[in-house]
Amino acid sequence: MDPQIEYFLARVAQRYRSQRWAWSLSIVWLAFALGIAAGWIPVPAFQPLAWREWATPVGILFAGLIVSWLVSRWAYRDLRAVAHRVERAFPTLEQRLLTSAHASTDSSPYFRRRLLRDVISHARTHDWKQALSPLRFWIAWGVQWLDFGALETLVWQGWLS
């Protein structure tokens, strides 16, 4: 695959990974909040020196954050699958992106250059990151912040009680 096309597809993949990170964080916050609400995860009273009481809840949260980060970082590594998503979002590409991603070295040099020029021109004139709907992207991040707020509220209630 051409390095310029890889660059544009990597930007799209990063946006998808960011959305996956938001949903993963949302799940971690929600699971932790439900664990607190159910009484499975203790929230000790606020005491500056009671670090042993904090070790388990903080360890659980830290482990969840690491797992969610790894899940989001490993997602969307296949740029050809990302190219399929871009093709679906931009039908005006007319399969040129997929053709350029699968172009063999046996095809004519003129054909490859022309194909790459057309695809790169399209990438420059269209924001391929829009293959992921901005609304869906921001909903994921909004839900993540709402879940984080719910967790924060439960922790503060536990401290104050």
MODELLER restraints for C-alpha pairs under 7 A, 6 or more apart:
rsr = mdl.restraints
at = mdl.atoms
rsr.add(forms.Gaussian(group=physical.xy_distance, feature=features.Distance(at['CA:1:A'], at['CA:101:A']), mean=5.27, stdev=0.5))
rsr.add(forms.Gaussian(group=physical.xy_distance, feature=features.Distance(at['CA:5:A'], at['CA:120:A']), mean=6.55, stdev=0.5))
rsr.add(forms.Gaussian(group=physical.xy_distance, feature=features.Distance(at['CA:8:A'], at['CA:123:A']), mean=6.88, stdev=0.5))
rsr.add(forms.Gaussian(group=physical.xy_distance, feature=features.Distance(at['CA:9:A'], at['CA:79:A']), mean=6.31, stdev=0.5))
rsr.add(forms.Gaussian(group=physical.xy_distance, feature=features.Distance(at['CA:9:A'], at['CA:82:A']), mean=6.67, stdev=0.5))
rsr.add(forms.Gaussian(group=physical.xy_distance, feature=features.Distance(at['CA:9:A'], at['CA:83:A']), mean=6.72, stdev=0.5))
rsr.add(forms.Gaussian(group=physical.xy_distance, feature=features.Distance(at['CA:11:A'], at['CA:129:A']), mean=6.85, stdev=0.5))
rsr.add(forms.Gaussian(group=physical.xy_distance, feature=features.Distance(at['CA:12:A'], at['CA:128:A']), mean=6.35, stdev=0.5))
rsr.add(forms.Gaussian(group=physical.xy_distance, feature=features.Distance(at['CA:12:A'], at['CA:129:A']), mean=4.73, stdev=0.5))
rsr.add(forms.Gaussian(group=physical.xy_distance, feature=features.Distance(at['CA:13:A'], at['CA:76:A']), mean=5.68, stdev=0.5))
rsr.add(forms.Gaussian(group=physical.xy_distance, feature=features.Distance(at['CA:13:A'], at['CA:82:A']), mean=6.37, stdev=0.5))
rsr.add(forms.Gaussian(group=physical.xy_distance, feature=features.Distance(at['CA:15:A'], at['CA:129:A']), mean=6.65, stdev=0.5))
rsr.add(forms.Gaussian(group=physical.xy_distance, feature=features.Distance(at['CA:16:A'], at['CA:132:A']), mean=6.97, stdev=0.5))
rsr.add(forms.Gaussian(group=physical.xy_distance, feature=features.Distance(at['CA:17:A'], at['CA:72:A']), mean=5.47, stdev=0.5))
rsr.add(forms.Gaussian(group=physical.xy_distance, feature=features.Distance(at['CA:17:A'], at['CA:73:A']), mean=6.45, stdev=0.5))
rsr.add(forms.Gaussian(group=physical.xy_distance, feature=features.Distance(at['CA:17:A'], at['CA:75:A']), mean=6.12, stdev=0.5))
rsr.add(forms.Gaussian(group=physical.xy_distance, feature=features.Distance(at['CA:17:A'], at['CA:76:A']), mean=6.58, stdev=0.5))
rsr.add(forms.Gaussian(group=physical.xy_distance, feature=features.Distance(at['CA:19:A'], at['CA:137:A']), mean=5.70, stdev=0.5))
rsr.add(forms.Gaussian(group=physical.xy_distance, feature=features.Distance(at['CA:19:A'], at['CA:140:A']), mean=6.22, stdev=0.5))
rsr.add(forms.Gaussian(group=physical.xy_distance, feature=features.Distance(at['CA:20:A'], at['CA:72:A']), mean=5.36, stdev=0.5))
rsr.add(forms.Gaussian(group=physical.xy_distance, feature=features.Distance(at['CA:21:A'], at['CA:68:A']), mean=6.81, stdev=0.5))
rsr.add(forms.Gaussian(group=physical.xy_distance, feature=features.Distance(at['CA:21:A'], at['CA:69:A']), mean=6.45, stdev=0.5))
rsr.add(forms.Gaussian(group=physical.xy_distance, feature=features.Distance(at['CA:21:A'], at['CA:72:A']), mean=4.99, stdev=0.5))
rsr.add(forms.Gaussian(group=physical.xy_distance, feature=features.Distance(at['CA:22:A'], at['CA:140:A']), mean=5.68, stdev=0.5))
rsr.add(forms.Gaussian(group=physical.xy_distance, feature=features.Distance(at['CA:22:A'], at['CA:141:A']), mean=5.27, stdev=0.5))
rsr.add(forms.Gaussian(group=physical.xy_distance, feature=features.Distance(at['CA:22:A'], at['CA:144:A']), mean=5.78, stdev=0.5))
rsr.add(forms.Gaussian(group=physical.xy_distance, feature=features.Distance(at['CA:23:A'], at['CA:140:A']), mean=5.82, stdev=0.5))
rsr.add(forms.Gaussian(group=physical.xy_distance, feature=features.Distance(at['CA:23:A'], at['CA:144:A']), mean=6.49, stdev=0.5))
rsr.add(forms.Gaussian(group=physical.xy_distance, feature=features.Distance(at['CA:24:A'], at['CA:68:A']), mean=5.16, stdev=0.5))
rsr.add(forms.Gaussian(group=physical.xy_distance, feature=features.Distance(at['CA:25:A'], at['CA:65:A']), mean=6.98, stdev=0.5))
rsr.add(forms.Gaussian(group=physical.xy_distance, feature=features.Distance(at['CA:25:A'], at['CA:68:A']), mean=6.46, stdev=0.5))
rsr.add(forms.Gaussian(group=physical.xy_distance, feature=features.Distance(at['CA:25:A'], at['CA:144:A']), mean=6.18, stdev=0.5))
rsr.add(forms.Gaussian(group=physical.xy_distance, feature=features.Distance(at['CA:26:A'], at['CA:143:A']), mean=6.59, stdev=0.5))
rsr.add(forms.Gaussian(group=physical.xy_distance, feature=features.Distance(at['CA:26:A'], at['CA:144:A']), mean=4.22, stdev=0.5))
rsr.add(forms.Gaussian(group=physical.xy_distance, feature=features.Distance(at['CA:26:A'], at['CA:147:A']), mean=5.84, stdev=0.5))
rsr.add(forms.Gaussian(group=physical.xy_distance, feature=features.Distance(at['CA:28:A'], at['CA:64:A']), mean=5.96, stdev=0.5))
rsr.add(forms.Gaussian(group=physical.xy_distance, feature=features.Distance(at['CA:28:A'], at['CA:65:A']), mean=6.82, stdev=0.5))
rsr.add(forms.Gaussian(group=physical.xy_distance, feature=features.Distance(at['CA:29:A'], at['CA:147:A']), mean=5.68, stdev=0.5))
rsr.add(forms.Gaussian(group=physical.xy_distance, feature=features.Distance(at['CA:29:A'], at['CA:148:A']), mean=5.47, stdev=0.5))
rsr.add(forms.Gaussian(group=physical.xy_distance, feature=features.Distance(at['CA:29:A'], at['CA:151:A']), mean=6.16, stdev=0.5))
rsr.add(forms.Gaussian(group=physical.xy_distance, feature=features.Distance(at['CA:30:A'], at['CA:147:A']), mean=5.62, stdev=0.5))
rsr.add(forms.Gaussian(group=physical.xy_distance, feature=features.Distance(at['CA:30:A'], at['CA:151:A']), mean=6.99, stdev=0.5))
rsr.add(forms.Gaussian(group=physical.xy_distance, feature=features.Distance(at['CA:33:A'], at['CA:150:A']), mean=6.92, stdev=0.5))
rsr.add(forms.Gaussian(group=physical.xy_distance, feature=features.Distance(at['CA:33:A'], at['CA:151:A']), mean=4.76, stdev=0.5))
rsr.add(forms.Gaussian(group=physical.xy_distance, feature=features.Distance(at['CA:33:A'], at['CA:154:A']), mean=6.78, stdev=0.5))
rsr.add(forms.Gaussian(group=physical.xy_distance, feature=features.Distance(at['CA:35:A'], at['CA:41:A']), mean=5.25, stdev=0.5))
rsr.add(forms.Gaussian(group=physical.xy_distance, feature=features.Distance(at['CA:36:A'], at['CA:42:A']), mean=6.33, stdev=0.5))
rsr.add(forms.Gaussian(group=physical.xy_distance, feature=features.Distance(at['CA:41:A'], at['CA:57:A']), mean=6.25, stdev=0.5))
rsr.add(forms.Gaussian(group=physical.xy_distance, feature=features.Distance(at['CA:42:A'], at['CA:57:A']), mean=6.87, stdev=0.5))
rsr.add(forms.Gaussian(group=physical.xy_distance, feature=features.Distance(at['CA:43:A'], at['CA:155:A']), mean=6.55, stdev=0.5))
rsr.add(forms.Gaussian(group=physical.xy_distance, feature=features.Distance(at['CA:43:A'], at['CA:158:A']), mean=5.71, stdev=0.5))
rsr.add(forms.Gaussian(group=physical.xy_distance, feature=features.Distance(at['CA:43:A'], at['CA:159:A']), mean=6.96, stdev=0.5))
rsr.add(forms.Gaussian(group=physical.xy_distance, feature=features.Distance(at['CA:44:A'], at['CA:53:A']), mean=6.26, stdev=0.5))
rsr.add(forms.Gaussian(group=physical.xy_distance, feature=features.Distance(at['CA:44:A'], at['CA:159:A']), mean=6.61, stdev=0.5))
rsr.add(forms.Gaussian(group=physical.xy_distance, feature=features.Distance(at['CA:45:A'], at['CA:158:A']), mean=6.72, stdev=0.5))
rsr.add(forms.Gaussian(group=physical.xy_distance, feature=features.Distance(at['CA:45:A'], at['CA:159:A']), mean=4.62, stdev=0.5))
rsr.add(forms.Gaussian(group=physical.xy_distance, feature=features.Distance(at['CA:46:A'], at['CA:159:A']), mean=5.30, stdev=0.5))
rsr.add(forms.Gaussian(group=physical.xy_distance, feature=features.Distance(at['CA:76:A'], at['CA:82:A']), mean=6.88, stdev=0.5))
rsr.add(forms.Gaussian(group=physical.xy_distance, feature=features.Distance(at['CA:80:A'], at['CA:101:A']), mean=6.85, stdev=0.5))
rsr.add(forms.Gaussian(group=physical.xy_distance, feature=features.Distance(at['CA:83:A'], at['CA:97:A']), mean=6.67, stdev=0.5))
rsr.add(forms.Gaussian(group=physical.xy_distance, feature=features.Distance(at['CA:83:A'], at['CA:98:A']), mean=6.37, stdev=0.5))
rsr.add(forms.Gaussian(group=physical.xy_distance, feature=features.Distance(at['CA:84:A'], at['CA:98:A']), mean=6.87, stdev=0.5))
rsr.add(forms.Gaussian(group=physical.xy_distance, feature=features.Distance(at['CA:85:A'], at['CA:131:A']), mean=6.65, stdev=0.5))
rsr.add(forms.Gaussian(group=physical.xy_distance, feature=features.Distance(at['CA:86:A'], at['CA:128:A']), mean=6.49, stdev=0.5))
rsr.add(forms.Gaussian(group=physical.xy_distance, feature=features.Distance(at['CA:86:A'], at['CA:131:A']), mean=5.44, stdev=0.5))
rsr.add(forms.Gaussian(group=physical.xy_distance, feature=features.Distance(at['CA:87:A'], at['CA:93:A']), mean=6.37, stdev=0.5))
rsr.add(forms.Gaussian(group=physical.xy_distance, feature=features.Distance(at['CA:87:A'], at['CA:95:A']), mean=6.51, stdev=0.5))
rsr.add(forms.Gaussian(group=physical.xy_distance, feature=features.Distance(at['CA:87:A'], at['CA:97:A']), mean=6.93, stdev=0.5))
rsr.add(forms.Gaussian(group=physical.xy_distance, feature=features.Distance(at['CA:89:A'], at['CA:131:A']), mean=5.05, stdev=0.5))
rsr.add(forms.Gaussian(group=physical.xy_distance, feature=features.Distance(at['CA:96:A'], at['CA:115:A']), mean=6.65, stdev=0.5))
rsr.add(forms.Gaussian(group=physical.xy_distance, feature=features.Distance(at['CA:96:A'], at['CA:119:A']), mean=6.50, stdev=0.5))
rsr.add(forms.Gaussian(group=physical.xy_distance, feature=features.Distance(at['CA:97:A'], at['CA:119:A']), mean=5.97, stdev=0.5))
rsr.add(forms.Gaussian(group=physical.xy_distance, feature=features.Distance(at['CA:100:A'], at['CA:115:A']), mean=6.40, stdev=0.5))
rsr.add(forms.Gaussian(group=physical.xy_distance, feature=features.Distance(at['CA:100:A'], at['CA:116:A']), mean=6.48, stdev=0.5))
